[in-house]
Amino acid sequence: MVWTVPSLLDELAADPDNVTRKYRAVFAQGRGVAWAKDDTYNARHAIPVTDLRQWVKENLAG
């Protein structure tokens, strides 16, 4: 099944508090979300994290 942006926006309009529908509508439009890494909880507390590329390398590369 392929969801079009207009259909996702219609679904979101019908249920504006649905987090899953918000996520789908935002990312389908190619906008995504971003924030400064230095402002994150993990950065402020020196909690190590990994990005997708590193996770794949460590967990899927064989």
CHARMM internal coordinates of N, CA and C (Angstrom, degrees):
IC EDIT
DIST 1 N 1 CA 1.4477
DIST 1 CA 1 C 1.5266
ANGL 1 N 1 CA 1 C 108.84
DIST 1 C 2 N 1.3150
ANGL 1 CA 1 C 2 N 116.81
DIHE 1 N 1 CA 1 C 2 N 133.25
DIST 2 N 2 CA 1.4613
ANGL 1 C 2 N 2 CA 122.59
DIHE 1 CA 1 C 2 N 2 CA 177.31
DIST 2 CA 2 C 1.5190
ANGL 2 N 2 CA 2 C 108.12
DIHE 1 C 2 N 2 CA 2 C -109.73
DIST 2 C 3 N 1.3176
ANGL 2 CA 2 C 3 N 116.12
DIHE 2 N 2 CA 2 C 3 N 126.92
DIST 3 N 3 CA 1.4528
ANGL 2 C 3 N 3 CA 121.15
DIHE 2 CA 2 C 3 N 3 CA 177.59
DIST 3 CA 3 C 1.5224
ANGL 3 N 3 CA 3 C 108.73
DIHE 2 C 3 N 3 CA 3 C -97.16
DIST 3 C 4 N 1.2980
ANGL 3 CA 3 C 4 N 117.34
DIHE 3 N 3 CA 3 C 4 N 129.71
DIST 4 N 4 CA 1.4565
ANGL 3 C 4 N 4 CA 120.62
DIHE 3 CA 3 C 4 N 4 CA 175.84
DIST 4 CA 4 C 1.5289
ANGL 4 N 4 CA 4 C 108.81
DIHE 3 C 4 N 4 CA 4 C -88.00
DIST 4 C 5 N 1.3167
ANGL 4 CA 4 C 5 N 115.57
DIHE 4 N 4 CA 4 C 5 N 157.39
DIST 5 N 5 CA 1.4641
ANGL 4 C 5 N 5 CA 119.00
DIHE 4 CA 4 C 5 N 5 CA 177.92
DIST 5 CA 5 C 1.5274
ANGL 5 N 5 CA 5 C 110.89
DIHE 4 C 5 N 5 CA 5 C -59.13
DIST 5 C 6 N 1.3366
ANGL 5 CA 5 C 6 N 119.40
DIHE 5 N 5 CA 5 C 6 N -46.20
DIST 6 N 6 CA 1.4709
ANGL 5 C 6 N 6 CA 118.10
DIHE 5 CA 5 C 6 N 6 CA 178.55
DIST 6 CA 6 C 1.5305
ANGL 6 N 6 CA 6 C 113.66
DIHE 5 C 6 N 6 CA 6 C -58.36
DIST 6 C 7 N 1.3389
ANGL 6 CA 6 C 7 N 117.45
DIHE 6 N 6 CA 6 C 7 N -39.35
DIST 7 N 7 CA 1.4708
ANGL 6 C 7 N 7 CA 118.62
DIHE 6 CA 6 C 7 N 7 CA -179.98
DIST 7 CA 7 C 1.5301
ANGL 7 N 7 CA 7 C 110.89
DIHE 6 C 7 N 7 CA 7 C -68.33
DIST 7 C 8 N 1.3225
ANGL 7 CA 7 C 8 N 117.13
DIHE 7 N 7 CA 7 C 8 N -37.08
DIST 8 N 8 CA 1.4653
ANGL 7 C 8 N 8 CA 119.87
DIHE 7 CA 7 C 8 N 8 CA 177.47
DIST 8 CA 8 C 1.5231
ANGL 8 N 8 CA 8 C 111.15
DIHE 7 C 8 N 8 CA 8 C -66.20
DIST 8 C 9 N 1.3257
ANGL 8 CA 8 C 9 N 116.90
DIHE 8 N 8 CA 8 C 9 N -39.43
DIST 9 N 9 CA 1.4592
ANGL 8 C 9 N 9 CA 120.51
DIHE 8 CA 8 C 9 N 9 CA 178.36
DIST 9 CA 9 C 1.5231
ANGL 9 N 9 CA 9 C 111.33
DIHE 8 C 9 N 9 CA 9 C -67.35
DIST 9 C 10 N 1.3290
ANGL 9 CA 9 C 10 N 117.00
DIHE 9 N 9 CA 9 C 10 N -36.14
DIST 10 N 10 CA 1.4606
ANGL 9 C 10 N 10 CA 120.82
DIHE 9 CA 9 C 10 N 10 CA 175.84
DIST 10 CA 10 C 1.5303
ANGL 10 N 10 CA 10 C 110.86
DIHE 9 C 10 N 10 CA 10 C -63.65
DIST 10 C 11 N 1.3262
ANGL 10 CA 10 C 11 N 115.91
DIHE 10 N 10 CA 10 C 11 N -44.49
DIST 11 N 11 CA 1.4703
ANGL 10 C 11 N 11 CA 119.99
DIHE 10 CA 10 C 11 N 11 CA 178.27
DIST 11 CA 11 C 1.5220
ANGL 11 N 11 CA 11 C 110.91
DIHE 10 C 11 N 11 CA 11 C -61.75
DIST 11 C 12 N 1.3300
ANGL 11 CA 11 C 12 N 116.23
DIHE 11 N 11 CA 11 C 12 N -41.37
DIST 12 N 12 CA 1.4609
ANGL 11 C 12 N 12 CA 120.29
DIHE 11 CA 11 C 12 N 12 CA 179.26
DIST 12 CA 12 C 1.5296
ANGL 12 N 12 CA 12 C 110.71
DIHE 11 C 12 N 12 CA 12 C -65.63
DIST 12 C 13 N 1.3079
ANGL 12 CA 12 C 13 N 117.30
DIHE 12 N 12 CA 12 C 13 N -40.68
DIST 13 N 13 CA 1.4659
ANGL 12 C 13 N 13 CA 120.55
DIHE 12 CA 12 C 13 N 13 CA 178.76
DIST 13 CA 13 C 1.5317
ANGL 13 N 13 CA 13 C 111.36
DIHE 12 C 13 N 13 CA 13 C -61.91
DIST 13 C 14 N 1.3192
ANGL 13 CA 13 C 14 N 116.00
DIHE 13 N 13 CA 13 C 14 N -34.13
DIST 14 N 14 CA 1.4632
ANGL 13 C 14 N 14 CA 120.85
DIHE 13 CA 13 C 14 N 14 CA 179.43
DIST 14 CA 14 C 1.5217
ANGL 14 N 14 CA 14 C 112.61
DIHE 13 C 14 N 14 CA 14 C -75.65
DIST 14 C 15 N 1.3416
ANGL 14 CA 14 C 15 N 116.88
DIHE 14 N 14 CA 14 C 15 N -20.84
DIST 15 N 15 CA 1.4675
ANGL 14 C 15 N 15 CA 121.70
DIHE 14 CA 14 C 15 N 15 CA -176.62
DIST 15 CA 15 C 1.5326
ANGL 15 N 15 CA 15 C 108.35
DIHE 14 C 15 N 15 CA 15 C -146.93
DIST 15 C 16 N 1.3513
ANGL 15 CA 15 C 16 N 117.34
DIHE 15 N 15 CA 15 C 16 N 68.70
DIST 16 N 16 CA 1.4678
ANGL 15 C 16 N 16 CA 121.14
DIHE 15 CA 15 C 16 N 16 CA -170.79
DIST 16 CA 16 C 1.5242
ANGL 16 N 16 CA 16 C 116.18
DIHE 15 C 16 N 16 CA 16 C -65.50
DIST 16 C 17 N 1.3015
ANGL 16 CA 16 C 17 N 118.54
DIHE 16 N 16 CA 16 C 17 N -14.92
DIST 17 N 17 CA 1.4673
ANGL 16 C 17 N 17 CA 120.20
DIHE 16 CA 16 C 17 N 17 CA 179.30
DIST 17 CA 17 C 1.5224
ANGL 17 N 17 CA 17 C 113.19
DIHE 16 C 17 N 17 CA 17 C -94.60
DIST 17 C 18 N 1.3263
ANGL 17 CA 17 C 18 N 117.22
DIHE 17 N 17 CA 17 C 18 N 0.84
DIST 18 N 18 CA 1.4591
ANGL 17 C 18 N 18 CA 122.09
DIHE 17 CA 17 C 18 N 18 CA -177.91
DIST 18 CA 18 C 1.5385
ANGL 18 N 18 CA 18 C 109.17
DIHE 17 C 18 N 18 CA 18 C -78.47
DIST 18 C 19 N 1.3166
ANGL 18 CA 18 C 19 N 116.18
DIHE 18 N 18 CA 18 C 19 N 111.06
DIST 19 N 19 CA 1.4614
ANGL 18 C 19 N 19 CA 121.61
DIHE 18 CA 18 C 19 N 19 CA -175.62
DIST 19 CA 19 C 1.5270
ANGL 19 N 19 CA 19 C 111.78
DIHE 18 C 19 N 19 CA 19 C -63.23
DIST 19 C 20 N 1.3050
ANGL 19 CA 19 C 20 N 117.82
DIHE 19 N 19 CA 19 C 20 N -38.75
DIST 20 N 20 CA 1.4599
ANGL 19 C 20 N 20 CA 120.84
DIHE 19 CA 19 C 20 N 20 CA 179.50
DIST 20 CA 20 C 1.5187
ANGL 20 N 20 CA 20 C 110.57
DIHE 19 C 20 N 20 CA 20 C -63.09
DIST 20 C 21 N 1.3119
ANGL 20 CA 20 C 21 N 116.85
DIHE 20 N 20 CA 20 C 21 N -42.36
DIST 21 N 21 CA 1.4628
ANGL 20 C 21 N 21 CA 119.99
DIHE 20 CA 20 C 21 N 21 CA 178.80
DIST 21 CA 21 C 1.5224
ANGL 21 N 21 CA 21 C 111.46
DIHE 20 C 21 N 21 CA 21 C -67.11
DIST 21 C 22 N 1.3173
ANGL 21 CA 21 C 22 N 117.14
DIHE 21 N 21 CA 21 C 22 N -35.56
DIST 22 N 22 CA 1.4730
ANGL 21 C 22 N 22 CA 120.34
DIHE 21 CA 21 C 22 N 22 CA 175.50
DIST 22 CA 22 C 1.5224
ANGL 22 N 22 CA 22 C 110.15
DIHE 21 C 22 N 22 CA 22 C -61.85
DIST 22 C 23 N 1.3117
ANGL 22 CA 22 C 23 N 116.13
DIHE 22 N 22 CA 22 C 23 N -48.06
DIST 23 N 23 CA 1.4714
ANGL 22 C 23 N 23 CA 122.07
DIHE 22 CA 22 C 23 N 23 CA -179.37
DIST 23 CA 23 C 1.5205
ANGL 23 N 23 CA 23 C 110.65
DIHE 22 C 23 N 23 CA 23 C -57.84
DIST 23 C 24 N 1.3112
ANGL 23 CA 23 C 24 N 116.52
DIHE 23 N 23 CA 23 C 24 N -49.58
DIST 24 N 24 CA 1.4660
ANGL 23 C 24 N 24 CA 120.71
DIHE 23 CA 23 C 24 N 24 CA -178.98
DIST 24 CA 24 C 1.5219
ANGL 24 N 24 CA 24 C 111.44
DIHE 23 C 24 N 24 CA 24 C -60.57
DIST 24 C 25 N 1.3302
ANGL 24 CA 24 C 25 N 116.62
DIHE 24 N 24 CA 24 C 25 N -46.16
DIST 25 N 25 CA 1.4600
ANGL 24 C 25 N 25 CA 120.71
DIHE 24 CA 24 C 25 N 25 CA -177.06
DIST 25 CA 25 C 1.5285
ANGL 25 N 25 CA 25 C 111.52
DIHE 24 C 25 N 25 CA 25 C -64.26
DIST 25 C 26 N 1.3148
ANGL 25 CA 25 C 26 N 117.22
DIHE 25 N 25 CA 25 C 26 N -42.33
DIST 26 N 26 CA 1.4700
ANGL 25 C 26 N 26 CA 120.38
DIHE 25 CA 25 C 26 N 26 CA -179.20
DIST 26 CA 26 C 1.5176
ANGL 26 N 26 CA 26 C 111.01
DIHE 25 C 26 N 26 CA 26 C -65.83
DIST 26 C 27 N 1.3084
ANGL 26 CA 26 C 27 N 117.72
DIHE 26 N 26 CA 26 C 27 N -49.98
DIST 27 N 27 CA 1.4609
ANGL 26 C 27 N 27 CA 119.89
DIHE 26 CA 26 C 27 N 27 CA -175.73
DIST 27 CA 27 C 1.5229
ANGL 27 N 27 CA 27 C 112.49
DIHE 26 C 27 N 27 CA 27 C -73.44
DIST 27 C 28 N 1.3144
ANGL 27 CA 27 C 28 N 118.13
DIHE 27 N 27 CA 27 C 28 N -27.26
DIST 28 N 28 CA 1.4695
ANGL 27 C 28 N 28 CA 120.32
DIHE 27 CA 27 C 28 N 28 CA 177.13
DIST 28 CA 28 C 1.5198
ANGL 28 N 28 CA 28 C 111.02
DIHE 27 C 28 N 28 CA 28 C -65.71
DIST 28 C 29 N 1.3206
ANGL 28 CA 28 C 29 N 116.42
DIHE 28 N 28 CA 28 C 29 N -27.21
DIST 29 N 29 CA 1.4541
ANGL 28 C 29 N 29 CA 120.84
DIHE 28 CA 28 C 29 N 29 CA -179.57
DIST 29 CA 29 C 1.5231
ANGL 29 N 29 CA 29 C 112.25
DIHE 28 C 29 N 29 CA 29 C -83.37
DIST 29 C 30 N 1.3296
ANGL 29 CA 29 C 30 N 116.83
DIHE 29 N 29 CA 29 C 30 N -3.31
DIST 30 N 30 CA 1.4540
ANGL 29 C 30 N 30 CA 120.45
DIHE 29 CA 29 C 30 N 30 CA 177.82
DIST 30 CA 30 C 1.5125
ANGL 30 N 30 CA 30 C 114.10
DIHE 29 C 30 N 30 CA 30 C 79.14
DIST 30 C 31 N 1.2966
ANGL 30 CA 30 C 31 N 117.81
DIHE 30 N 30 CA 30 C 31 N 12.23
DIST 31 N 31 CA 1.4627
ANGL 30 C 31 N 31 CA 120.79
DIHE 30 CA 30 C 31 N 31 CA -178.66
DIST 31 CA 31 C 1.5175
ANGL 31 N 31 CA 31 C 112.02
DIHE 30 C 31 N 31 CA 31 C -86.71
DIST 31 C 32 N 1.3116
ANGL 31 CA 31 C 32 N 115.53
DIHE 31 N 31 CA 31 C 32 N -47.42
DIST 32 N 32 CA 1.4545
ANGL 31 C 32 N 32 CA 119.57
DIHE 31 CA 31 C 32 N 32 CA -176.54
DIST 32 CA 32 C 1.5109
ANGL 32 N 32 CA 32 C 111.13
DIHE 31 C 32 N 32 CA 32 C 63.65
DIST 32 C 33 N 1.2946
ANGL 32 CA 32 C 33 N 115.89
DIHE 32 N 32 CA 32 C 33 N -168.30
DIST 33 N 33 CA 1.4558
ANGL 32 C 33 N 33 CA 121.68
DIHE 32 CA 32 C 33 N 33 CA 177.04
DIST 33 CA 33 C 1.5199
ANGL 33 N 33 CA 33 C 107.99
DIHE 32 C 33 N 33 CA 33 C -136.56
DIST 33 C 34 N 1.2944
ANGL 33 CA 33 C 34 N 115.85
DIHE 33 N 33 CA 33 C 34 N 152.86
DIST 34 N 34 CA 1.4634
ANGL 33 C 34 N 34 CA 119.91
DIHE 33 CA 33 C 34 N 34 CA 179.63
DIST 34 CA 34 C 1.5204
ANGL 34 N 34 CA 34 C 109.50
DIHE 33 C 34 N 34 CA 34 C -153.82
DIST 34 C 35 N 1.3044
ANGL 34 CA 34 C 35 N 114.89
DIHE 34 N 34 CA 34 C 35 N 155.76
DIST 35 N 35 CA 1.4544
ANGL 34 C 35 N 35 CA 120.97
DIHE 34 CA 34 C 35 N 35 CA 175.92
DIST 35 CA 35 C 1.5141
ANGL 35 N 35 CA 35 C 107.25
DIHE 34 C 35 N 35 CA 35 C -153.54
DIST 35 C 36 N 1.3031
ANGL 35 CA 35 C 36 N 116.05
DIHE 35 N 35 CA 35 C 36 N 160.76
DIST 36 N 36 CA 1.4661
ANGL 35 C 36 N 36 CA 121.04
DIHE 35 CA 35 C 36 N 36 CA -179.57
DIST 36 CA 36 C 1.5236
ANGL 36 N 36 CA 36 C 109.65
DIHE 35 C 36 N 36 CA 36 C -66.76
DIST 36 C 37 N 1.3131
ANGL 36 CA 36 C 37 N 116.04
DIHE 36 N 36 CA 36 C 37 N 129.54
DIST 37 N 37 CA 1.4663
ANGL 36 C 37 N 37 CA 120.78
DIHE 36 CA 36 C 37 N 37 CA -178.06
DIST 37 CA 37 C 1.5292
ANGL 37 N 37 CA 37 C 111.37
DIHE 36 C 37 N 37 CA 37 C -59.72
DIST 37 C 38 N 1.3405
ANGL 37 CA 37 C 38 N 117.00
DIHE 37 N 37 CA 37 C 38 N -37.43
DIST 38 N 38 CA 1.4654
ANGL 37 C 38 N 38 CA 120.46
DIHE 37 CA 37 C 38 N 38 CA -178.53
DIST 38 CA 38 C 1.5239
ANGL 38 N 38 CA 38 C 112.98
DIHE 37 C 38 N 38 CA 38 C -64.11
DIST 38 C 39 N 1.3298
ANGL 38 CA 38 C 39 N 117.21
DIHE 38 N 38 CA 38 C 39 N -20.01
DIST 39 N 39 CA 1.4625
ANGL 38 C 39 N 39 CA 121.35
DIHE 38 CA 38 C 39 N 39 CA -179.45
DIST 39 CA 39 C 1.5164
ANGL 39 N 39 CA 39 C 113.27
DIHE 38 C 39 N 39 CA 39 C -88.85
DIST 39 C 40 N 1.3277
ANGL 39 CA 39 C 40 N 117.84
DIHE 39 N 39 CA 39 C 40 N -1.77
DIST 40 N 40 CA 1.4627
ANGL 39 C 40 N 40 CA 119.66
DIHE 39 CA 39 C 40 N 40 CA -177.08
DIST 40 CA 40 C 1.5272
ANGL 40 N 40 CA 40 C 111.29
DIHE 39 C 40 N 40 CA 40 C -79.03
DIST 40 C 41 N 1.3039
ANGL 40 CA 40 C 41 N 115.10
DIHE 40 N 40 CA 40 C 41 N 155.63
DIST 41 N 41 CA 1.4657
ANGL 40 C 41 N 41 CA 121.43
DIHE 40 CA 40 C 41 N 41 CA 176.83
DIST 41 CA 41 C 1.5248
ANGL 41 N 41 CA 41 C 110.18
DIHE 40 C 41 N 41 CA 41 C -56.83
DIST 41 C 42 N 1.3315
ANGL 41 CA 41 C 42 N 116.24
DIHE 41 N 41 CA 41 C 42 N -45.39
DIST 42 N 42 CA 1.4639
ANGL 41 C 42 N 42 CA 119.80
DIHE 41 CA 41 C 42 N 42 CA -177.51
DIST 42 CA 42 C 1.5175
ANGL 42 N 42 CA 42 C 111.78
DIHE 41 C 42 N 42 CA 42 C -61.29
DIST 42 C 43 N 1.3146
ANGL 42 CA 42 C 43 N 118.16
DIHE 42 N 42 CA 42 C 43 N -42.97
DIST 43 N 43 CA 1.4643
ANGL 42 C 43 N 43 CA 120.83
DIHE 42 CA 42 C 43 N 43 CA -179.98
DIST 43 CA 43 C 1.5261
ANGL 43 N 43 CA 43 C 111.00
DIHE 42 C 43 N 43 CA 43 C -66.36
DIST 43 C 44 N 1.3107
ANGL 43 CA 43 C 44 N 116.46
DIHE 43 N 43 CA 43 C 44 N -43.42
DIST 44 N 44 CA 1.4803
ANGL 43 C 44 N 44 CA 119.98
DIHE 43 CA 43 C 44 N 44 CA -179.28
DIST 44 CA 44 C 1.5212
ANGL 44 N 44 CA 44 C 112.12
DIHE 43 C 44 N 44 CA 44 C -64.08
DIST 44 C 45 N 1.3296
ANGL 44 CA 44 C 45 N 117.40
DIHE 44 N 44 CA 44 C 45 N -26.75
DIST 45 N 45 CA 1.4678
ANGL 44 C 45 N 45 CA 121.28
DIHE 44 CA 44 C 45 N 45 CA -178.25
DIST 45 CA 45 C 1.5256
ANGL 45 N 45 CA 45 C 112.81
DIHE 44 C 45 N 45 CA 45 C -108.93
DIST 45 C 46 N 1.3258
ANGL 45 CA 45 C 46 N 116.25
DIHE 45 N 45 CA 45 C 46 N 13.55
DIST 46 N 46 CA 1.4693
ANGL 45 C 46 N 46 CA 122.61
DIHE 45 CA 45 C 46 N 46 CA 177.63
DIST 46 CA 46 C 1.5280
ANGL 46 N 46 CA 46 C 112.25
DIHE 45 C 46 N 46 CA 46 C 53.90
DIST 46 C 47 N 1.3211
ANGL 46 CA 46 C 47 N 116.64
DIHE 46 N 46 CA 46 C 47 N 42.33
DIST 47 N 47 CA 1.4611
ANGL 46 C 47 N 47 CA 122.30
DIHE 46 CA 46 C 47 N 47 CA 177.85
DIST 47 CA 47 C 1.5256
ANGL 47 N 47 CA 47 C 107.23
DIHE 46 C 47 N 47 CA 47 C -94.03
DIST 47 C 48 N 1.3254
ANGL 47 CA 47 C 48 N 117.41
DIHE 47 N 47 CA 47 C 48 N 118.72
DIST 48 N 48 CA 1.4638
ANGL 47 C 48 N 48 CA 119.44
DIHE 47 CA 47 C 48 N 48 CA -177.87
DIST 48 CA 48 C 1.5313
ANGL 48 N 48 CA 48 C 111.58
DIHE 47 C 48 N 48 CA 48 C -68.09
DIST 48 C 49 N 1.3122
ANGL 48 CA 48 C 49 N 115.71
DIHE 48 N 48 CA 48 C 49 N 140.75
DIST 49 N 49 CA 1.4553
ANGL 48 C 49 N 49 CA 122.67
DIHE 48 CA 48 C 49 N 49 CA 176.35
DIST 49 CA 49 C 1.5238
ANGL 49 N 49 CA 49 C 108.12
DIHE 48 C 49 N 49 CA 49 C -133.84
DIST 49 C 50 N 1.3134
ANGL 49 CA 49 C 50 N 115.85
DIHE 49 N 49 CA 49 C 50 N 170.81
DIST 50 N 50 CA 1.4559
ANGL 49 C 50 N 50 CA 120.28
DIHE 49 CA 49 C 50 N 50 CA 178.60
DIST 50 CA 50 C 1.5245
ANGL 50 N 50 CA 50 C 109.19
DIHE 49 C 50 N 50 CA 50 C -129.34
DIST 50 C 51 N 1.3114
ANGL 50 CA 50 C 51 N 116.06
DIHE 50 N 50 CA 50 C 51 N 155.84
DIST 51 N 51 CA 1.4557
ANGL 50 C 51 N 51 CA 119.09
DIHE 50 CA 50 C 51 N 51 CA 175.73
DIST 51 CA 51 C 1.5261
ANGL 51 N 51 CA 51 C 108.60
DIHE 50 C 51 N 51 CA 51 C -97.17
DIST 51 C 52 N 1.3056
ANGL 51 CA 51 C 52 N 115.50
DIHE 51 N 51 CA 51 C 52 N 173.84
DIST 52 N 52 CA 1.4621
ANGL 51 C 52 N 52 CA 120.07
DIHE 51 CA 51 C 52 N 52 CA -176.49
DIST 52 CA 52 C 1.5221
ANGL 52 N 52 CA 52 C 112.19
DIHE 51 C 52 N 52 CA 52 C -59.53
DIST 52 C 53 N 1.3126
ANGL 52 CA 52 C 53 N 117.08
DIHE 52 N 52 CA 52 C 53 N -45.49
DIST 53 N 53 CA 1.4699
ANGL 52 C 53 N 53 CA 120.93
DIHE 52 CA 52 C 53 N 53 CA -178.59
DIST 53 CA 53 C 1.5393
ANGL 53 N 53 CA 53 C 111.07
DIHE 52 C 53 N 53 CA 53 C -57.23
DIST 53 C 54 N 1.3333
ANGL 53 CA 53 C 54 N 116.13
DIHE 53 N 53 CA 53 C 54 N -45.26
DIST 54 N 54 CA 1.4716
ANGL 53 C 54 N 54 CA 119.89
DIHE 53 CA 53 C 54 N 54 CA 179.98
DIST 54 CA 54 C 1.5215
ANGL 54 N 54 CA 54 C 111.30
DIHE 53 C 54 N 54 CA 54 C -67.01
DIST 54 C 55 N 1.3411
ANGL 54 CA 54 C 55 N 117.20
DIHE 54 N 54 CA 54 C 55 N -40.76
DIST 55 N 55 CA 1.4528
ANGL 54 C 55 N 55 CA 120.55
DIHE 54 CA 54 C 55 N 55 CA 179.80
DIST 55 CA 55 C 1.5222
ANGL 55 N 55 CA 55 C 110.67
DIHE 54 C 55 N 55 CA 55 C -61.13
DIST 55 C 56 N 1.3267
ANGL 55 CA 55 C 56 N 116.62
DIHE 55 N 55 CA 55 C 56 N -44.48
DIST 56 N 56 CA 1.4625
ANGL 55 C 56 N 56 CA 120.89
DIHE 55 CA 55 C 56 N 56 CA 179.31
DIST 56 CA 56 C 1.5207
ANGL 56 N 56 CA 56 C 109.86
DIHE 55 C 56 N 56 CA 56 C -61.71
DIST 56 C 57 N 1.3094
ANGL 56 CA 56 C 57 N 116.22
DIHE 56 N 56 CA 56 C 57 N -45.33
DIST 57 N 57 CA 1.4683
ANGL 56 C 57 N 57 CA 120.81
DIHE 56 CA 56 C 57 N 57 CA 179.92
DIST 57 CA 57 C 1.5187
ANGL 57 N 57 CA 57 C 111.31
DIHE 56 C 57 N 57 CA 57 C -57.91
DIST 57 C 58 N 1.3260
ANGL 57 CA 57 C 58 N 115.86
DIHE 57 N 57 CA 57 C 58 N -42.40
DIST 58 N 58 CA 1.4679
ANGL 57 C 58 N 58 CA 120.25
DIHE 57 CA 57 C 58 N 58 CA -177.29
DIST 58 CA 58 C 1.5278
ANGL 58 N 58 CA 58 C 113.66
DIHE 57 C 58 N 58 CA 58 C -79.67
DIST 58 C 59 N 1.3205
ANGL 58 CA 58 C 59 N 117.28
DIHE 58 N 58 CA 58 C 59 N -26.75
DIST 59 N 59 CA 1.4663
ANGL 58 C 59 N 59 CA 119.51
DIHE 58 CA 58 C 59 N 59 CA -171.52
DIST 59 CA 59 C 1.5222
ANGL 59 N 59 CA 59 C 115.55
DIHE 58 C 59 N 59 CA 59 C -114.80
DIST 59 C 60 N 1.3142
ANGL 59 CA 59 C 60 N 118.50
DIHE 59 N 59 CA 59 C 60 N -21.17
DIST 60 N 60 CA 1.4542
ANGL 59 C 60 N 60 CA 119.34
DIHE 59 CA 59 C 60 N 60 CA -175.90
DIST 60 CA 60 C 1.5264
ANGL 60 N 60 CA 60 C 113.86
DIHE 59 C 60 N 60 CA 60 C -118.82
DIST 60 C 61 N 1.3129
ANGL 60 CA 60 C 61 N 116.05
DIHE 60 N 60 CA 60 C 61 N -26.10
DIST 61 N 61 CA 1.4528
ANGL 60 C 61 N 61 CA 118.81
DIHE 60 CA 60 C 61 N 61 CA -179.19
DIST 61 CA 61 C 1.5293
ANGL 61 N 61 CA 61 C 108.95
DIHE 60 C 61 N 61 CA 61 C -67.07
DIST 61 C 62 N 1.2975
ANGL 61 CA 61 C 62 N 115.46
DIHE 61 N 61 CA 61 C 62 N 134.29
DIST 62 N 62 CA 1.4555
ANGL 61 C 62 N 62 CA 116.24
DIHE 61 CA 61 C 62 N 62 CA -176.55
DIST 62 CA 62 C 1.4155
ANGL 62 N 62 CA 62 C 110.66
DIHE 61 C 62 N 62 CA 62 C -133.08
END
COOR INIT
IC SEED 1 N 1 CA 1 C
IC BUILD
